[in-house]
Amino acid sequence: MRKHTLGLALATVLVATAAFAADEPGPFASPDEKLDYLLASWRGETLEALQKAWGRETELGQRGRNRVFVFERRVKVRASPFGVSVFAGDGMRCVARFEVNDDDKVVRASRQGGGQECWNALKRYERD
């Protein structure tokens, strides 16, 4: 009986933790988890708010009837004794894509690039 109660309590804690983690990444979340949360937080926002925060898009595309606004940031990465790759030229690309519907609302967000470098470059665009 005691094992069953302990197992049930542990399962409850794990489910509660999983629900909390889905809401906002915790202090031990990876940079990629933080980036995904940041981009997802823009869903439902207006195109005007998006452009005010992110500036002018580097590219404008189409996905079905929706427009896709692409924002790119370049990150210089230096070699280190810990094995960070060196990116030649203009640096590593951190790309955020926002799909906007006919009502000028963000309906989907995605990214290209990740890791600590992209998180550092894009974290200033977090929603309050």
N, C-alpha and C positions, 0 to 999 in steps of 0.2 A: 504494500500500500504506500509506503514512504517513497519508494523509487518512482512510482507512478506520479505522485504529487510533485516530486522534484522535477521529473521530466516535463510535466505540464507547465510548471513555473518557468523552466528554462525555455520551453517552446514559446510561451507568452512573451518573455523578454526578447527573444530573437525576432518574433513577428513585430513587436513594438519598435525594435531597433531598425528593422528593415523598412518599416513605414516611415520612421524619422529620417533614415538615410535617403529615401526617395524624395523627401521634401527639400533638403538642403545638405550638401556634402559636409561631413564633419571635419574636425581638425586634422585627421589622418587621411583624408581623401587624396587621391592622386591628382596631379595637375590636369589630366585628361577628364576626370570626373568633374572637377571644378569648371573646366571649359564647357563641358556638355551642359552642366547646370546653368552656367552663365548664358549660353545661347538660348536654351529652352526658356529662360526667364523673360526673353523678349517676345515670346508668343502672346498675341493679343494686343501688343502695343501698336501705335500708329506709325505709319511711314514717316510722318513729320518728326516724331520723337526719335525714331531710329536715325534719320539723317542728321538731326540736331546733335545727337550724341556721337555718332560714328563719322560724320563728315560726308564728303562726296564719295559715292561709290566708285570703285575702280573699273567696274564692269556692270552691265545690265543685261540680263538674259530673260528667257521666257520658259515657263514650264506649264504647258497647257494654257489656260487662260490667265494664270498668275505670272507676275513679274518676279524675277530673282535679282536682288541687289547683292553685289559681291564687294566685300571690303577686304583689302589686303594690307597686311603690315609685314615689314621685313625686319628680321632680327639678326644682328651680328652675333656670331657664336665663336668664341675663342677656344683654342685647344687648352686642355688642362691635363694634369696628371691622372685625372679620374676617367679619362676616355671619352670626353665630349667630342663629337665630330666637328670638323671645321668645314664651314660652308663658304665656297668661293663666290666671287662676284658680289651681288647685292645682298647676300645673306639668305637665311632660311625664310621661307614663305609661311606666314600664318594667315589663312584665308577663312573668312566667315561669310556664309551665304544665308540670306533671309528671303524667304518666299512671301510675297505680299499679294493679297487677294484684291478683288475689285473694290472692296470697301476700304482699301488702304490700311489693312490690318495684317500684321505678321502672323502667318499661319504655320510656318515651318522654319527651322534654322538648322544649319549643318556647318561642318568645318572641314578644313584640310590642314594638316599639320597639328602638332600637339606637343606634349611634354612641357617641362618647366619653362622653356624659352618662350613658347607661345602663350602660356598662362601669364607670364610676366608682361608680355606685350599687350594682351587683351583684357587683363583683369580690371583695368580702369573703366571698362564699359559695363561693369556690373550694374544691375538695376537695384534701386533702393528698396 
